[in-house]
Every structure is written in structure tokens, then in C-alpha cells.
Amino acid sequence: MLWTNPLSKKLPDYGTISNLEEKKAVAAKLAGEVKDGQIIGVGSGSTSFLALQAIAATVADKGFSCRFIPSSREIHMTCLALGLNVASLLDARPDWYFDGADEVDQGHNLIKGRGGAMTREKMVMVASPKTFILVDQSKFVKKLGEKFPIPVEVNQESANYVEEQLLKMGAIETMVRPAKGKDGAIVTESGHFIMDARFAEATPDLEKKIKSITGVIESGLFWGYNPEIVSS
């Protein structure tokens, strides 16, 4: 028996999406990668949302039988609203994964996590033999950290200790990200805080150093994952 209430069919509202036409063009490029029978990992955020819509149209038009592994509950609900079959990492491995990014450097290293879903995004990404990162021209930087700090998902009770260690590690500025629309901090789907840490420079060993801190769940630094960049 399926849900028939309005929520079950409602697509998320991302408000005004920046660089919309560029992102739609990138989404259309990605839709050409879909093949019948594939299992596809799905990132989170507005760019992934647009790409998922384009892919869903291709799947419907060609009668493909594909399954999708979402990286957040919001994208899970989007898959269902679009009539797509959903799987998980427990029962399937993606043939490929796609996602957006907040920053991309010349070596295709990334900062992600403005939406707070980087832990599951990274889980699905590392399980996939191929990753496509979809970006418009505004996301390219000479060095990571030019525009955004590095998001760090932190156990709530460890927030003070993690901040102390990040500052010792060389962070210039740290802040527990405040929520919009409610009092207090953003809380991730897993019940953790997001601490934004700004460094003068992101180095190849920084991701490993951040993750070595007790209380850190994951970081939004993606160094050395070698994704294929799809841009407008």
C-alpha cells in the first residue's frame, strides 16, 4: 500500500536557486550518463535536486529500471515523489554517484557540507567506483577555503574539545553553525552539530588530521577522491 497524501508527492522547495540555467544545463549533461539497470548514488542540495529531476525524466522516457541510493532524507523523499526506486548501501552498491560542491580546486579537491549532509554523501561517494561533481563556474577556486570554511560534523558533547583541537591545528576561526528558522544550532540528521572551521590553507593531510580528533564524525573536506567534474 502506498502513501497518497500531499507530502508523499511534494518536491522540496529550494527557494531561489542561484545560477539556475547553468545548473539545469549541467543536469541535462548528466542525464545522458544513465543506463538501464544501474544503481545510482544521489547527493544532496539544489544542484543534485535538479540533476535528479533530469535523470527521472530520462528513466521515465526510456523505460529504464534503475535504483537510487539517497544521501539524505530530503533526497530520499524526492526520489519517492519522482517515482524512483530507492535502495541503500546495505543492499546495493552504486554504479556511480553524483553531487554538487561548494568549492572545487584545480586538483578536483572539494569543500562540501553547506547543507549539512556530508557524512552520508561521503559514505555513498566512497562506495561508488565513479563520481560526478556538478558545478557552475562560481564554484571553482584556486585554493580551497577561499569562499567557505570547512564544515565539521561534531558530536554535541564534544563541541568544546573539538573546537580547542581545531584551533591548535591552525584554524583561524571556528563557529557552531546557527540554524535558520529555529533557535540554537543546526542539528544534522544524525543529531550532531556542524562546526565551520576556517583555515588559511587546506593541505592534503588536513582531512585526516581533522577526522583524528575524538568527537569528529566527518569533515566536509574531500581531498584526493578524484571525481569527474561536470560544469557548464
C-alpha positions in Angstrom: 0.0 0.0 0.0 1.4 3.4 -1.0 1.0 6.8 0.7 -1.4 9.1 -1.2 -1.2 12.2 1.0 0.2 15.5 -0.4 3.5 15.3 1.4 4.4 12.0 -0.2 4.2 13.6 -3.7 5.7 17.0 -2.8 9.1 18.1 -4.1 11.3 20.1 -1.8 11.3 23.9 -2.1 14.8 25.2 -2.6 13.6 28.8 -3.0 15.5 30.9 -5.5 18.3 28.7 -6.9 21.4 30.6 -7.9 22.7 30.3 -11.4 19.7 28.2 -12.3 20.1 28.0 -16.1 23.8 26.9 -15.7 22.8 24.2 -13.2 20.0 23.0 -15.5 22.5 22.7 -18.3 24.8 20.6 -16.2 21.9 18.5 -15.0 21.0 17.7 -18.6 24.5 16.6 -19.4 24.5 14.2 -16.5 21.2 12.6 -17.5 22.9 11.3 -20.6 25.0 9.0 -18.4 22.1 6.9 -17.2 21.8 3.3 -18.4 19.2 0.7 -17.8 19.6 -1.4 -14.7 22.1 1.0 -13.0 22.2 1.8 -9.3 22.9 5.5 -8.8 24.0 7.3 -5.7 22.4 10.7 -5.2 23.9 13.7 -3.5 22.0 16.4 -1.7 21.3 20.1 -2.3 19.8 22.1 -5.1 22.2 21.0 -7.9 21.6 17.4 -7.1 17.9 18.0 -7.0 17.9 19.5 -10.5 20.0 16.6 -11.8 17.7 14.1 -10.2 14.7 15.6 -11.9 16.5 15.4 -15.3 17.5 11.8 -14.6 14.0 10.8 -13.5 12.7 12.2 -16.8 15.2 10.1 -18.7 14.3 7.0 -16.8 10.6 7.5 -17.4 11.1 8.4 -21.1 13.3 5.3 -21.9 11.5 2.9 -19.5 14.7 2.2 -17.6 14.7 0.1 -14.4 17.2 1.9 -12.1 17.6 2.2 -8.3 18.8 5.2 -6.4 20.7 5.4 -3.1 20.0 8.8 -1.5 22.5 10.7 0.8 19.8 12.4 2.9 16.2 12.1 4.0 15.2 15.0 1.8 16.7 13.4 -1.3 15.1 10.1 -0.2 11.7 11.8 -0.2 12.4 13.5 -3.5 13.2 10.1 -5.1 9.9 8.7 -3.9 8.0 11.8 -5.1 9.5 11.4 -8.5 8.5 7.7 -8.6 12.1 6.4 -8.4 13.0 3.1 -6.7 15.2 3.6 -3.6 17.9 1.3 -2.3 20.5 1.6 0.5 24.2 0.8 0.9 23.1 -2.2 3.0 21.6 -4.0 -0.1 23.3 -2.4 -3.1 26.5 -0.6 -4.3 26.2 2.3 -6.7 27.5 2.1 -10.2 28.2 5.8 -9.9 27.4 8.8 -7.7 26.6 12.4 -8.4 26.6 15.5 -6.2 27.3 19.2 -6.1 30.1 21.0 -4.3 30.6 24.4 -2.6 34.2 24.7 -3.8 36.4 22.9 -6.3 40.1 23.5 -6.7 42.4 22.8 -9.7 43.2 19.3 -8.4 39.4 18.5 -8.2 39.5 18.5 -4.4 36.3 19.7 -2.8 34.6 21.5 0.1 31.1 20.3 0.7 28.6 20.4 3.5 26.8 23.7 3.4 23.7 21.6 3.5 25.0 19.5 6.4 24.7 16.1 4.7 28.4 15.5 4.1 28.7 12.3 6.2 26.3 10.3 4.2 27.4 12.0 1.0 31.0 10.8 1.7 29.7 7.3 2.6 27.9 6.9 -0.8 30.8 8.6 -2.7 33.5 6.2 -1.4 31.3 3.2 -2.2 31.0 4.3 -5.8 33.6 3.4 -8.4 32.9 6.7 -10.3 31.7 10.1 -9.0 30.4 13.1 -11.0 30.6 16.5 -9.3 28.2 19.1 -10.9 29.1 22.7 -10.6 28.6 26.1 -12.2 31.6 28.4 -12.8 31.2 30.2 -9.4 32.4 27.1 -7.6 35.9 27.0 -9.0 38.7 28.3 -6.7 42.4 28.5 -6.8 42.7 27.0 -3.3 40.0 25.5 -1.0 38.7 27.8 1.6 38.6 31.0 -0.5 34.9 31.4 -0.1 33.8 28.9 2.6 35.1 27.4 5.8 35.4 23.6 6.2 32.3 22.1 7.8 33.0 19.6 10.5 30.2 17.3 11.9 30.7 17.1 15.6 29.2 15.1 18.5 27.3 17.7 20.5 29.0 16.9 23.8 32.4 17.1 22.2 32.0 20.6 20.7 34.2 22.4 23.1 37.0 19.8 22.8 36.8 19.7 19.0 37.0 23.5 18.8 40.0 23.5 21.1 41.8 21.0 18.9 40.9 22.7 15.6 42.3 25.9 16.9 45.5 24.1 18.0 45.6 22.6 14.5 45.7 26.1 13.0 42.1 27.1 12.4 41.8 30.8 12.2 38.1 30.9 13.1 35.5 28.3 14.3 31.8 28.6 14.8 29.0 26.2 15.5 26.6 26.9 12.7 23.4 28.5 13.8 20.1 27.3 12.4 17.7 29.4 10.4 14.1 29.2 11.3 14.7 27.9 14.9 16.7 28.9 17.9 20.1 27.4 18.5 22.4 25.4 16.3 21.8 23.3 13.2 21.4 19.7 14.1 22.2 17.1 11.4 20.0 14.1 10.6 22.3 12.0 12.9 21.8 14.5 15.8 25.2 16.3 15.6 26.4 19.9 15.3 28.1 21.4 12.3 31.2 23.4 13.3 32.6 25.6 10.5 36.4 25.9 10.7 38.3 28.4 8.6 41.9 27.6 7.8 44.5 29.8 5.9 45.1 26.9 3.6 43.7 23.4 3.2 46.6 20.9 2.8 46.5 17.3 1.6 46.8 15.9 5.2 44.2 18.2 6.8 41.2 15.9 6.2 42.9 13.1 8.0 44.0 15.4 10.9 40.5 16.7 11.4 39.0 13.3 11.4 41.6 12.1 14.0 40.0 14.4 16.6 37.8 12.5 19.1 34.2 13.7 18.7 34.5 14.5 15.0 32.1 12.5 12.9 33.2 13.7 9.5 34.6 16.7 7.7 33.4 18.5 4.6 36.9 18.4 3.1 37.1 15.9 0.2 40.8 15.6 -0.7 42.0 13.1 -3.3 38.7 11.5 -4.3 39.3 12.2 -8.0 35.8 12.9 -9.1 34.9 13.8 -12.7 33.8 17.5 -12.8 30.8 18.3 -14.9 30.4 22.1 -15.5 28.5 24.5 -17.7 
